[in-house]
Amino acid sequence: MTKIAFIGAGSLEFTRGLARDILTFPLLQDATLALMDIDAERLEFAQKSVQRIVDMGRYPAKVEATLDRVEALTGADAVLCTILVGGTEVWRHDIEIPKKYGVDVNIGDTRGPSGIFRALRTIPVMLSIARDMERYCPDAILLNYTNPMAMLCRALQRESSIRLTGLCHSVQGTAMMLADWIGAPYDQVTYTCAGINHQAWYLKFEWNGKDAYPLIREAITTRPEIYQQEIVRNEMFLHLDYYVTESSGHNSEYNWWFRKRPDLIEKYCTHGTGWNPGVYAYILKEYQRAEKTWKDEARQWFARETPISLERGHEYAAHIINAWRGGEIFSFNGNVPNTGLITNLPPDACVEVPVFVDKAGFHPVHVGALPPQCVTLTHVNVMVEEMAVEAALTGNPRLVFQAVAHDPLTAAVLSLAEIKEMVEEMFQQNRDYLPQFKHLKV
C-alpha cells in the first residue's frame, strides 16, 4: 500500500486534480492520501473533496487529514508540495513595490525582484519540509509544484539528500497548444524540450517524425487569431527560431524586450494573451478573488451530482508515482541538477530536461548545448537564480541586490542606485518572513 502526502492540500483545485489522477492507476487505488495544511478550514474542504472522489470511484483508498506535517510525512512513499508562504497581503508587495519604481511585472512568482523575494520567503520552509522527510520518510520522492520552481529545487538539491524533482504543466501544455495550431493529433507529436523552468526551449518539435517548425511559423504569420493568442512568445519564436515554454504573461517578465516602456506593454502585452499581461497585478487580483470566493466555489462543487470527471488529467505527478511504485516507466520534463545535461549552462544549476522515472528513481537525459540565441537569455536567468539561492541560504542581503540588479527587466528599467533602494524597501516589507537574514541593508 502506497502513502502519498499532500503538503499544502488547501490548494483545493490542485489537490482534487492530483488525487483524481493518482486513483486512476490500479497500483495506487488503495493508497493512503495524507492531506496536510496549516489552514484548518481549507483542509476540511480538501478532505471532503478527496473523499468525494474516492466515493465516486468506489476506490479502496484511505483519506487522512492533519495539521501536523510530521504525521502526514511519516512513512510516506511520495510527497506532493503545493505551498504558499505568506498570504495575499505579503505577495502583493512583491508586485506593487517594483511597480512603484517602474518595474512593471504581471505575475511575479518566478523570476525578477518579485520571484526572488518569494524564493527568499519560501526556501526556509521548503528546507524544513525536506529535513522532516529526511527524518520521517527518507526513501520518499518529493514532487514540487511550488514556485519559484527552479530556485526552490536548486536550494533543496544543494542542501538535502531527498530525491526530488520539480513539476510544471507548461511543457506539455505548450506542446498541446502548438499541436493544435498545426492540426496535429497530440499523440503524433514528439519533441525535445530543455532549458530552465518557464524558459525551456523546444529544440525539436516533430509531427510523425518530420520537423513541424515550418508549420508553426506559417500558422503564426498567416493566422492573426493564433498570433494574438501568445503575442510575446510568438514574437520570441519569430526572432529566435525556437519556441519557449510558459505563457506570454510570464515570459514578458523574463527578458529585456517587452515590458520596459509603456508603449511596448501596450503593443505586445495588453491584447489577446492568455495571462493578459498588460493588466497590472492580474494574477494578484485573481488570487484575491479566489480568496474571497473559494468557500462558495467549494459549496457549489459539492452540490453538483458529478463535481469532477474521474478521467485522468495531464499532470505528471500521478504517472511518476505509479512508475516509482513499480508501474510503467514514465518520461516527463522535470527540474534536476545540471550534471552535464545541458553543456552550456552552469554545472549543478537547476535545469528542466527530459527525465525517465522507474522504481529506481529519476534518470535525466543528456541534451547537449542550447542554441546560442537561446542560451544567452537563459544563462543570465540561471545566474540570477544562482545568486538568489546563495543569498537565501547564507543570509547575504547584498547578494540579493546583486541578483536583482542582473535581472533583465529590472536592469532595462532602473539604475543600480534605484535597484538598491527598491530592494531595501522590499526587504523591509518582508522582514518578518526572512529569519535567515541578520540585517537587511544591502
C-alpha positions as a Markdown table, in Angstrom:
| # | Residue | x | y | z |
|---|---|---|---|---|
| 1 | Met | 0.0 | 0.0 | 0.0 |
| 2 | Thr | 1.3 | 3.4 | -1.0 |
| 3 | Lys | 1.2 | 6.5 | 1.2 |
| 4 | Ile | 1.1 | 9.9 | -0.5 |
| 5 | Ala | 1.4 | 13.1 | 1.5 |
| 6 | Phe | 0.0 | 16.4 | 0.2 |
| 7 | Ile | 1.7 | 19.3 | 1.8 |
| 8 | Gly | -0.3 | 22.4 | 1.1 |
| 9 | Ala | -3.5 | 20.4 | 0.5 |
| 10 | Gly | -5.6 | 23.6 | 0.9 |
| 11 | Ser | -4.8 | 24.3 | -2.8 |
| 12 | Leu | -8.2 | 22.8 | -3.4 |
| 13 | Glu | -8.4 | 22.6 | -7.2 |
| 14 | Phe | -4.8 | 21.2 | -7.5 |
| 15 | Thr | -5.3 | 18.7 | -4.7 |
| 16 | Arg | -8.6 | 17.4 | -6.2 |
| 17 | Gly | -7.0 | 17.0 | -9.7 |
| 18 | Leu | -3.9 | 15.3 | -8.4 |
| 19 | Ala | -5.9 | 12.9 | -6.1 |
| 20 | Arg | -8.2 | 12.1 | -9.0 |
| 21 | Asp | -5.2 | 11.3 | -11.3 |
| 22 | Ile | -3.5 | 9.2 | -8.7 |
| 23 | Leu | -6.6 | 7.0 | -8.2 |
| 24 | Thr | -6.9 | 6.2 | -11.9 |
| 25 | Phe | -3.8 | 3.9 | -11.6 |
| 26 | Pro | -4.7 | 0.4 | -10.4 |
| 27 | Leu | -1.4 | 0.2 | -8.5 |
| 28 | Leu | -2.4 | 3.3 | -6.4 |
| 29 | Gln | -6.1 | 2.8 | -5.9 |
| 30 | Asp | -5.7 | 1.5 | -2.3 |
| 31 | Ala | -3.3 | 4.3 | -1.4 |
| 32 | Thr | -3.4 | 6.4 | 1.8 |
| 33 | Leu | -3.8 | 10.0 | 0.8 |
| 34 | Ala | -2.5 | 12.1 | 3.7 |
| 35 | Leu | -3.6 | 15.7 | 3.4 |
| 36 | Met | -1.8 | 18.4 | 5.4 |
| 37 | Asp | -2.3 | 22.2 | 5.5 |
| 38 | Ile | -1.9 | 25.0 | 8.1 |
| 39 | Asp | -5.5 | 26.3 | 7.4 |
| 40 | Ala | -8.0 | 24.0 | 9.2 |
| 41 | Glu | -11.0 | 25.2 | 7.2 |
| 42 | Arg | -9.3 | 24.7 | 3.8 |
| 43 | Leu | -8.0 | 21.3 | 5.0 |
| 44 | Glu | -11.5 | 20.2 | 5.9 |
| 45 | Phe | -12.8 | 21.1 | 2.4 |
| 46 | Ala | -9.9 | 19.3 | 0.8 |
| 47 | Gln | -10.5 | 16.2 | 2.9 |
| 48 | Lys | -14.2 | 16.2 | 2.0 |
| 49 | Ser | -13.4 | 16.8 | -1.7 |
| 50 | Val | -10.9 | 14.0 | -2.0 |
| 51 | Gln | -13.2 | 11.6 | -0.1 |
| 52 | Arg | -16.0 | 12.5 | -2.6 |
| 53 | Ile | -13.7 | 11.5 | -5.4 |
| 54 | Val | -12.9 | 8.2 | -3.6 |
| 55 | Asp | -16.6 | 7.5 | -3.1 |
| 56 | Met | -17.4 | 8.4 | -6.7 |
| 57 | Gly | -14.8 | 5.9 | -8.0 |
| 58 | Arg | -15.5 | 3.3 | -5.3 |
| 59 | Tyr | -11.8 | 3.2 | -4.7 |
| 60 | Pro | -10.4 | 1.3 | -1.6 |
| 61 | Ala | -8.2 | 4.4 | -0.9 |
| 62 | Lys | -8.0 | 5.9 | 2.6 |
| 63 | Val | -8.1 | 9.7 | 3.1 |
| 64 | Glu | -6.5 | 11.3 | 6.1 |
| 65 | Ala | -6.2 | 15.0 | 7.1 |
| 66 | Thr | -4.0 | 16.6 | 9.6 |
| 67 | Leu | -2.5 | 20.0 | 10.6 |
| 68 | Asp | 0.6 | 18.1 | 11.7 |
| 69 | Arg | 3.2 | 17.9 | 9.0 |
| 70 | Val | 5.2 | 15.1 | 10.7 |
| 71 | Glu | 2.1 | 13.0 | 10.9 |
| 72 | Ala | 1.4 | 13.4 | 7.2 |
| 73 | Leu | 5.0 | 12.7 | 6.2 |
| 74 | Thr | 5.7 | 9.7 | 8.5 |
| 75 | Gly | 6.1 | 6.6 | 6.3 |
| 76 | Ala | 5.2 | 8.4 | 3.1 |
| 77 | Asp | 6.4 | 7.0 | -0.3 |
| 78 | Ala | 5.8 | 10.2 | -2.2 |
| 79 | Val | 5.3 | 13.8 | -1.2 |
| 80 | Leu | 3.5 | 16.5 | -3.2 |
| 81 | Cys | 4.2 | 20.1 | -2.3 |
| 82 | Thr | 1.9 | 23.0 | -3.2 |
| 83 | Ile | 2.5 | 25.6 | -0.5 |
| 84 | Leu | 2.4 | 29.4 | -0.4 |
| 85 | Val | 4.4 | 31.2 | 2.2 |
| 86 | Gly | 2.7 | 34.4 | 3.2 |
| 87 | Gly | -0.8 | 35.4 | 2.0 |
| 88 | Thr | -2.0 | 38.0 | -0.4 |
| 89 | Glu | -1.1 | 40.8 | 1.9 |
| 90 | Val | 2.6 | 39.8 | 1.6 |
| 91 | Trp | 2.6 | 38.7 | -2.0 |
| 92 | Arg | 1.0 | 41.9 | -3.3 |
| 93 | His | 4.1 | 44.0 | -2.2 |
| 94 | Asp | 6.3 | 41.8 | -4.5 |
| 95 | Ile | 4.4 | 43.4 | -7.4 |
| 96 | Glu | 3.5 | 46.8 | -6.0 |
| 97 | Ile | 6.9 | 47.9 | -4.8 |
| 98 | Pro | 8.7 | 47.2 | -8.2 |
| 99 | Lys | 5.8 | 48.8 | -10.0 |
| 100 | Lys | 6.4 | 52.0 | -8.0 |
| 101 | Tyr | 9.9 | 52.0 | -9.2 |
| 102 | Gly | 8.9 | 51.3 | -12.8 |
| 103 | Val | 9.4 | 47.6 | -13.0 |
| 104 | Asp | 6.0 | 46.5 | -14.3 |
| 105 | Val | 5.6 | 42.8 | -13.5 |
| 106 | Asn | 2.4 | 40.9 | -14.0 |
| 107 | Ile | 2.5 | 37.5 | -12.3 |
| 108 | Gly | 5.6 | 37.9 | -10.1 |
| 109 | Asp | 6.1 | 34.4 | -8.8 |
| 110 | Thr | 9.1 | 33.0 | -10.7 |
| 111 | Arg | 11.9 | 35.5 | -11.5 |
| 112 | Gly | 12.8 | 39.1 | -11.2 |
| 113 | Pro | 12.5 | 41.0 | -7.9 |
| 114 | Ser | 9.1 | 39.5 | -7.2 |
| 115 | Gly | 10.2 | 35.9 | -7.8 |
| 116 | Ile | 13.4 | 36.4 | -5.8 |
| 117 | Phe | 11.6 | 37.7 | -2.7 |
| 118 | Arg | 9.1 | 34.9 | -3.0 |
| 119 | Ala | 12.0 | 32.5 | -3.0 |
| 120 | Leu | 13.6 | 34.1 | 0.0 |
| 121 | Arg | 10.4 | 33.6 | 2.0 |
| 122 | Thr | 9.8 | 30.0 | 0.7 |
| 123 | Ile | 13.2 | 28.4 | 0.8 |
| 124 | Pro | 13.5 | 28.1 | 4.6 |
| 125 | Val | 10.1 | 26.5 | 4.7 |
| 126 | Met | 10.9 | 24.1 | 1.9 |
| 127 | Leu | 14.1 | 23.2 | 3.7 |
| 128 | Ser | 12.2 | 22.4 | 6.8 |
| 129 | Ile | 9.9 | 20.1 | 4.9 |
| 130 | Ala | 13.0 | 18.3 | 3.4 |
| 131 | Arg | 14.5 | 17.9 | 6.9 |
| 132 | Asp | 11.3 | 16.3 | 8.1 |
| 133 | Met | 11.4 | 14.0 | 5.1 |
| 134 | Glu | 15.0 | 13.0 | 5.9 |
| 135 | Arg | 13.8 | 12.0 | 9.3 |
| 136 | Tyr | 10.4 | 10.5 | 8.8 |
| 137 | Cys | 10.3 | 9.3 | 5.1 |
| 138 | Pro | 13.9 | 9.3 | 3.9 |
| 139 | Asp | 13.2 | 7.0 | 0.9 |
| 140 | Ala | 10.3 | 9.0 | -0.4 |
| 141 | Ile | 10.4 | 11.2 | -3.5 |
| 142 | Leu | 9.4 | 14.8 | -3.4 |
| 143 | Leu | 7.4 | 16.3 | -6.3 |
| 144 | Asn | 7.4 | 20.1 | -6.0 |
| 145 | Tyr | 4.7 | 22.2 | -7.7 |
| 146 | Thr | 5.5 | 25.4 | -5.7 |
| 147 | Asn | 7.0 | 28.5 | -7.4 |
| 148 | Pro | 9.6 | 29.8 | -8.0 |
| 149 | Met | 10.3 | 26.3 | -9.2 |
| 150 | Ala | 14.0 | 26.5 | -10.2 |
| 151 | Met | 15.2 | 28.4 | -7.1 |
| 152 | Leu | 13.3 | 26.2 | -4.7 |
| 153 | Cys | 14.5 | 23.0 | -6.3 |
| 154 | Arg | 18.1 | 24.3 | -6.5 |
| 155 | Ala | 18.1 | 25.1 | -2.8 |
| 156 | Leu | 16.8 | 21.6 | -1.9 |
| 157 | Gln | 19.1 | 19.8 | -4.3 |
| 158 | Arg | 22.0 | 21.6 | -2.7 |
| 159 | Glu | 21.1 | 21.1 | 0.9 |
| 160 | Ser | 19.1 | 17.8 | 1.1 |
| 161 | Ser | 19.6 | 14.2 | 0.4 |
| 162 | Ile | 15.9 | 13.7 | -0.6 |
| 163 | Arg | 15.2 | 12.5 | -4.1 |
| 164 | Leu | 13.2 | 15.3 | -5.7 |
| 165 | Thr | 12.1 | 17.0 | -8.9 |
| 166 | Gly | 10.0 | 20.0 | -9.7 |
| 167 | Leu | 7.0 | 19.7 | -12.0 |
| 168 | Cys | 5.3 | 22.2 | -14.2 |
| 169 | His | 2.5 | 21.8 | -16.7 |
| 170 | Ser | 4.0 | 24.3 | -19.2 |
| 171 | Val | 5.9 | 21.8 | -21.2 |
| 172 | Gln | 3.0 | 19.5 | -22.1 |
| 173 | Gly | 0.6 | 22.4 | -22.1 |
| 174 | Thr | 2.6 | 24.3 | -24.7 |
| 175 | Ala | 3.2 | 21.2 | -26.8 |
| 176 | Met | -0.6 | 20.6 | -26.9 |
| 177 | Met | -1.1 | 24.2 | -27.9 |
| 178 | Leu | 1.4 | 24.0 | -30.8 |
| 179 | Ala | 0.0 | 20.7 | -32.0 |
| 180 | Asp | -3.5 | 22.3 | -32.0 |
| 181 | Trp | -2.2 | 25.2 | -34.1 |
| 182 | Ile | -1.0 | 23.0 | -36.8 |
| 183 | Gly | -3.8 | 20.5 | -36.7 |
| 184 | Ala | -1.7 | 17.6 | -35.4 |
| 185 | Pro | -3.1 | 14.9 | -33.1 |
| 186 | Tyr | -1.1 | 15.2 | -29.9 |
| 187 | Asp | -0.2 | 11.5 | -29.9 |
| 188 | Gln | 1.6 | 12.0 | -33.2 |
| 189 | Val | 3.8 | 14.8 | -31.9 |
| 190 | Thr | 7.3 | 14.3 | -30.4 |
| 191 | Tyr | 9.6 | 16.9 | -29.0 |
| 192 | Thr | 12.8 | 17.6 | -27.1 |
| 193 | Cys | 12.4 | 20.4 | -24.7 |
| 194 | Ala | 15.2 | 21.7 | -22.4 |
| 195 | Gly | 16.3 | 24.8 | -20.5 |
| 196 | Ile | 15.1 | 26.1 | -17.2 |
| 197 | Asn | 11.6 | 26.1 | -15.7 |
| 198 | His | 9.3 | 28.5 | -17.6 |
| 199 | Gln | 12.1 | 29.1 | -20.1 |
| 200 | Ala | 12.8 | 25.8 | -21.7 |
| 201 | Trp | 13.1 | 25.6 | -25.5 |
| 202 | Tyr | 11.6 | 23.1 | -27.9 |
| 203 | Leu | 14.9 | 22.1 | -29.6 |
| 204 | Lys | 12.9 | 19.7 | -31.8 |
| 205 | Phe | 9.2 | 19.7 | -32.5 |
| 206 | Glu | 8.1 | 17.0 | -34.9 |
| 207 | Trp | 4.9 | 15.6 | -36.4 |
| 208 | Asn | 5.2 | 11.9 | -37.3 |
| 209 | Gly | 9.0 | 12.3 | -37.3 |
| 210 | Lys | 9.1 | 15.4 | -39.6 |
| 211 | Asp | 10.1 | 18.9 | -38.5 |
| 212 | Ala | 6.9 | 20.8 | -37.6 |
| 213 | Tyr | 8.5 | 24.2 | -37.1 |
| 214 | Pro | 7.7 | 25.4 | -40.6 |
| 215 | Leu | 4.1 | 24.7 | -40.0 |
| 216 | Ile | 4.1 | 26.5 | -36.7 |
| 217 | Arg | 5.8 | 29.6 | -38.3 |
| 218 | Glu | 3.2 | 29.5 | -41.1 |
| 219 | Ala | 0.3 | 29.3 | -38.5 |
| 220 | Ile | 1.7 | 32.3 | -36.5 |
| 221 | Thr | 2.4 | 34.5 | -39.5 |
| 222 | Thr | -0.8 | 33.8 | -41.6 |
| 223 | Arg | -3.5 | 33.4 | -38.9 |
| 224 | Pro | -3.9 | 36.6 | -36.8 |
| 225 | Glu | -6.0 | 34.8 | -34.2 |
| 226 | Ile | -3.1 | 32.5 | -33.4 |
| 227 | Tyr | -0.6 | 35.3 | -33.3 |
| 228 | Gln | -2.8 | 37.1 | -30.9 |
| 229 | Gln | -3.1 | 34.1 | -28.5 |
| 230 | Glu | 0.6 | 34.4 | -27.4 |
| 231 | Ile | 2.0 | 37.6 | -28.8 |
| 232 | Val | 5.1 | 37.7 | -26.6 |
| 233 | Arg | 6.1 | 34.1 | -27.2 |
| 234 | Asn | 5.2 | 34.3 | -30.8 |
| 235 | Glu | 7.5 | 37.3 | -31.2 |
| 236 | Met | 10.2 | 35.4 | -29.4 |
| 237 | Phe | 9.8 | 32.5 | -31.8 |
| 238 | Leu | 9.7 | 34.6 | -34.9 |
| 239 | His | 13.0 | 36.2 | -34.0 |
| 240 | Leu | 14.9 | 33.5 | -32.0 |
| 241 | Asp | 13.6 | 30.5 | -34.1 |
| 242 | Tyr | 12.7 | 28.3 | -31.1 |
| 243 | Tyr | 9.5 | 28.2 | -29.1 |
| 244 | Val | 9.7 | 28.7 | -25.4 |
| 245 | Thr | 7.6 | 27.2 | -22.6 |
| 246 | Glu | 5.2 | 29.1 | -20.3 |
| 247 | Ser | 2.8 | 31.8 | -21.1 |
| 248 | Ser | 3.3 | 35.3 | -22.6 |
| 249 | Gly | 2.4 | 36.8 | -19.3 |
| 250 | His | 5.3 | 35.0 | -17.6 |
| 251 | Asn | 7.8 | 35.4 | -20.4 |
| 252 | Ser | 7.2 | 39.1 | -20.8 |
| 253 | Glu | 8.8 | 39.4 | -17.4 |
| 254 | Tyr | 11.8 | 37.3 | -18.0 |
| 255 | Asn | 13.6 | 39.3 | -20.7 |
| 256 | Trp | 14.5 | 42.9 | -21.9 |
| 257 | Trp | 12.2 | 43.3 | -24.8 |
| 258 | Phe | 8.5 | 43.8 | -24.0 |
| 259 | Arg | 7.9 | 45.5 | -20.6 |
| 260 | Lys | 10.5 | 48.3 | -20.3 |
| 261 | Arg | 8.3 | 51.0 | -21.8 |
| 262 | Pro | 4.5 | 51.8 | -21.7 |
| 263 | Asp | 4.3 | 51.8 | -25.5 |
| 264 | Leu | 5.8 | 48.3 | -25.7 |
| 265 | Ile | 3.5 | 47.0 | -23.0 |
| 266 | Glu | 0.6 | 48.4 | -24.9 |
| 267 | Lys | 1.8 | 46.9 | -28.2 |
| 268 | Tyr | 2.9 | 43.4 | -27.0 |
| 269 | Cys | 1.5 | 42.8 | -23.6 |
| 270 | Thr | -2.1 | 44.1 | -23.4 |
| 271 | His | -4.3 | 42.5 | -26.0 |
| 272 | Gly | -5.2 | 38.9 | -26.7 |
| 273 | Thr | -2.8 | 36.9 | -24.5 |
| 274 | Gly | -3.9 | 34.2 | -22.1 |
| 275 | Trp | -2.5 | 35.8 | -19.0 |
| 276 | Asn | -3.5 | 39.3 | -20.1 |
| 277 | Pro | 0.0 | 40.5 | -19.0 |
| 278 | Gly | -0.7 | 44.2 | -19.7 |
| 279 | Val | -3.1 | 44.4 | -16.7 |
| 280 | Tyr | -1.2 | 45.4 | -13.6 |
| 281 | Ala | -1.1 | 42.6 | -11.0 |
| 282 | Tyr | -3.6 | 40.5 | -12.9 |
| 283 | Ile | -2.7 | 37.3 | -11.1 |
| 284 | Leu | -2.8 | 39.1 | -7.7 |
| 285 | Lys | -6.4 | 40.3 | -8.4 |
| 286 | Glu | -7.3 | 36.8 | -9.4 |
| 287 | Tyr | -5.8 | 35.4 | -6.2 |
| 288 | Gln | -7.7 | 37.9 | -4.1 |
| 289 | Arg | -10.9 | 37.0 | -5.9 |
| 290 | Ala | -10.2 | 33.3 | -5.2 |
| 291 | Glu | -9.6 | 34.1 | -1.6 |
| 292 | Lys | -13.0 | 35.7 | -1.3 |
| 293 | Thr | -14.9 | 33.1 | -3.2 |
| 294 | Trp | -13.3 | 29.8 | -2.5 |
| 295 | Lys | -15.9 | 28.7 | 0.0 |
| 296 | Asp | -18.7 | 29.5 | -2.4 |
| 297 | Glu | -16.9 | 27.6 | -5.1 |
| 298 | Ala | -16.3 | 24.6 | -2.8 |
| 299 | Arg | -20.0 | 24.5 | -1.8 |
| 300 | Gln | -21.1 | 24.7 | -5.5 |
| 301 | Trp | -18.6 | 21.9 | -6.2 |
| 302 | Phe | -20.1 | 19.6 | -3.6 |
| 303 | Ala | -23.7 | 20.5 | -4.7 |
| 304 | Arg | -23.1 | 19.0 | -8.2 |
| 305 | Glu | -24.1 | 15.5 | -8.9 |
| 306 | Thr | -20.8 | 14.9 | -10.7 |
| 307 | Pro | -18.4 | 17.6 | -9.5 |
| 308 | Ile | -15.3 | 16.2 | -11.3 |
| 309 | Ser | -14.6 | 13.9 | -14.1 |
| 310 | Leu | -12.8 | 10.7 | -13.0 |
| 311 | Glu | -10.8 | 10.6 | -16.2 |
| 312 | Arg | -7.1 | 11.2 | -15.8 |
| 313 | Gly | -5.7 | 14.7 | -16.4 |
| 314 | His | -2.4 | 15.8 | -17.9 |
| 315 | Glu | -0.3 | 16.5 | -14.8 |
| 316 | Tyr | 2.8 | 14.4 | -14.5 |
| 317 | Ala | 2.7 | 13.6 | -10.7 |
| 318 | Ala | 0.4 | 10.5 | -10.8 |
| 319 | His | 2.4 | 8.9 | -13.6 |
| 320 | Ile | 5.6 | 9.5 | -11.8 |
| 321 | Ile | 4.3 | 8.0 | -8.5 |
| 322 | Asn | 2.9 | 5.0 | -10.4 |
| 323 | Ala | 6.3 | 4.4 | -12.1 |
| 324 | Trp | 8.2 | 4.9 | -8.8 |
| 325 | Arg | 6.0 | 2.3 | -7.1 |
| 326 | Gly | 6.7 | -0.3 | -9.8 |
| 327 | Gly | 4.3 | 0.6 | -12.6 |
| 328 | Glu | 5.1 | 1.5 | -16.2 |
| 329 | Ile | 8.2 | 3.6 | -16.8 |
| 330 | Phe | 7.3 | 7.2 | -17.4 |
| 331 | Ser | 9.1 | 10.1 | -19.2 |
| 332 | Phe | 8.5 | 13.7 | -18.4 |
| 333 | Asn | 10.2 | 17.1 | -18.2 |
| 334 | Gly | 11.5 | 17.7 | -14.7 |
| 335 | Asn | 13.7 | 20.0 | -12.7 |
| 336 | Val | 17.0 | 18.4 | -11.8 |
| 337 | Pro | 20.7 | 19.3 | -11.2 |
| 338 | Asn | 22.7 | 20.0 | -14.3 |
| 339 | Thr | 25.1 | 17.1 | -14.2 |
| 340 | Gly | 26.4 | 17.8 | -17.7 |
| 341 | Leu | 22.9 | 17.5 | -19.1 |
| 342 | Ile | 22.9 | 21.0 | -20.8 |
| 343 | Thr | 26.5 | 21.6 | -21.6 |
| 344 | Asn | 26.5 | 25.4 | -21.9 |
| 345 | Leu | 24.6 | 26.1 | -18.7 |
| 346 | Pro | 26.5 | 26.1 | -15.3 |
| 347 | Pro | 27.1 | 22.8 | -13.5 |
| 348 | Asp | 24.6 | 21.8 | -10.8 |
| 349 | Ala | 22.2 | 24.6 | -11.7 |
| 350 | Cys | 18.6 | 23.6 | -11.7 |
| 351 | Val | 17.6 | 22.7 | -15.3 |
| 352 | Glu | 14.4 | 21.4 | -16.9 |
| 353 | Val | 15.1 | 18.4 | -19.2 |
| 354 | Pro | 13.6 | 15.1 | -20.2 |
| 355 | Val | 13.6 | 12.6 | -17.3 |
| 356 | Phe | 12.7 | 8.9 | -17.1 |
| 357 | Val | 11.4 | 7.6 | -13.8 |
| 358 | Asp | 11.1 | 3.9 | -12.6 |
| 359 | Lys | 11.3 | 2.2 | -9.3 |
| 360 | Ala | 15.0 | 3.0 | -9.1 |
| 361 | Gly | 14.3 | 6.8 | -9.2 |
| 362 | Phe | 14.9 | 9.6 | -11.6 |
| 363 | His | 17.1 | 9.3 | -14.7 |
| 364 | Pro | 17.6 | 12.6 | -16.5 |
| 365 | Val | 18.6 | 12.7 | -20.2 |
| 366 | His | 21.7 | 14.4 | -21.6 |
| 367 | Val | 20.6 | 17.1 | -24.1 |
| 368 | Gly | 23.8 | 18.9 | -25.1 |
| 369 | Ala | 24.1 | 22.6 | -25.9 |
| 370 | Leu | 21.2 | 25.0 | -26.2 |
| 371 | Pro | 21.3 | 27.2 | -29.3 |
| 372 | Pro | 23.4 | 30.4 | -28.7 |
| 373 | Gln | 20.4 | 32.7 | -29.2 |
| 374 | Cys | 18.5 | 30.8 | -26.5 |
| 375 | Val | 21.3 | 30.1 | -24.0 |
| 376 | Thr | 22.2 | 33.8 | -23.8 |
| 377 | Leu | 19.0 | 34.8 | -22.1 |
| 378 | Thr | 18.7 | 31.5 | -20.2 |
| 379 | His | 22.2 | 31.8 | -18.8 |
| 380 | Val | 21.6 | 35.2 | -17.5 |
| 381 | Asn | 18.4 | 34.0 | -15.7 |
| 382 | Val | 20.3 | 30.9 | -14.3 |
| 383 | Met | 23.0 | 33.1 | -12.8 |
| 384 | Val | 20.4 | 35.4 | -11.2 |
| 385 | Glu | 18.8 | 32.3 | -9.7 |
| 386 | Glu | 22.1 | 31.0 | -8.5 |
| 387 | Met | 22.9 | 34.3 | -6.7 |
| 388 | Ala | 19.4 | 34.4 | -5.2 |
| 389 | Val | 19.7 | 30.8 | -3.8 |
| 390 | Glu | 23.1 | 31.5 | -2.4 |
| 391 | Ala | 21.7 | 34.6 | -0.7 |
| 392 | Ala | 18.8 | 32.7 | 0.7 |
| 393 | Leu | 21.0 | 30.0 | 2.1 |
| 394 | Thr | 23.7 | 32.3 | 3.6 |
| 395 | Gly | 21.6 | 35.3 | 4.6 |
| 396 | Asn | 23.6 | 37.7 | 2.4 |
| 397 | Pro | 21.4 | 40.7 | 1.6 |
| 398 | Arg | 23.9 | 42.3 | -0.7 |
| 399 | Leu | 23.8 | 39.2 | -2.9 |
| 400 | Val | 20.0 | 39.6 | -3.2 |
| 401 | Phe | 20.6 | 43.2 | -4.5 |
| 402 | Gln | 23.2 | 41.9 | -7.0 |
| 403 | Ala | 20.8 | 39.2 | -8.2 |
| 404 | Val | 18.0 | 41.7 | -8.8 |
| 405 | Ala | 20.5 | 44.1 | -10.4 |
| 406 | His | 21.2 | 41.5 | -13.1 |
| 407 | Asp | 17.5 | 40.6 | -13.7 |
| 408 | Pro | 16.9 | 41.5 | -17.4 |
| 409 | Leu | 13.7 | 43.5 | -17.0 |
| 410 | Thr | 14.9 | 45.3 | -13.9 |
| 411 | Ala | 18.2 | 46.2 | -15.5 |
| 412 | Ala | 16.4 | 47.5 | -18.6 |
| 413 | Val | 14.4 | 50.0 | -16.4 |
| 414 | Leu | 16.4 | 51.1 | -13.4 |
| 415 | Ser | 19.9 | 52.3 | -12.4 |
| 416 | Leu | 22.0 | 50.4 | -9.8 |
| 417 | Ala | 21.2 | 53.0 | -7.2 |
| 418 | Glu | 17.5 | 52.8 | -7.9 |
| 419 | Ile | 17.6 | 49.0 | -7.7 |
| 420 | Lys | 19.4 | 49.2 | -4.4 |
| 421 | Glu | 16.7 | 51.5 | -3.0 |
| 422 | Met | 13.9 | 49.2 | -4.3 |
| 423 | Val | 15.5 | 46.0 | -2.8 |
| 424 | Glu | 15.9 | 47.6 | 0.6 |
| 425 | Glu | 12.2 | 48.6 | 0.6 |
| 426 | Met | 11.3 | 45.1 | -0.4 |
| 427 | Phe | 13.5 | 43.7 | 2.5 |
| 428 | Gln | 11.7 | 45.9 | 5.0 |
| 429 | Gln | 8.3 | 44.8 | 3.7 |
| 430 | Asn | 9.4 | 41.1 | 4.0 |
| 431 | Arg | 11.4 | 41.3 | 7.3 |
| 432 | Asp | 9.0 | 39.1 | 9.3 |
| 433 | Tyr | 9.4 | 36.3 | 6.7 |
| 434 | Leu | 13.2 | 36.3 | 6.4 |
| 435 | Pro | 14.7 | 34.8 | 9.6 |
| 436 | Gln | 17.9 | 33.8 | 7.8 |
| 437 | Phe | 18.9 | 37.5 | 7.3 |
| 438 | Lys | 20.6 | 39.1 | 10.3 |
| 439 | His | 20.4 | 42.6 | 8.7 |
| 440 | Leu | 18.5 | 43.9 | 5.8 |
| 441 | Lys | 20.8 | 46.7 | 4.4 |
| 442 | Val | 22.5 | 46.0 | 1.1 |
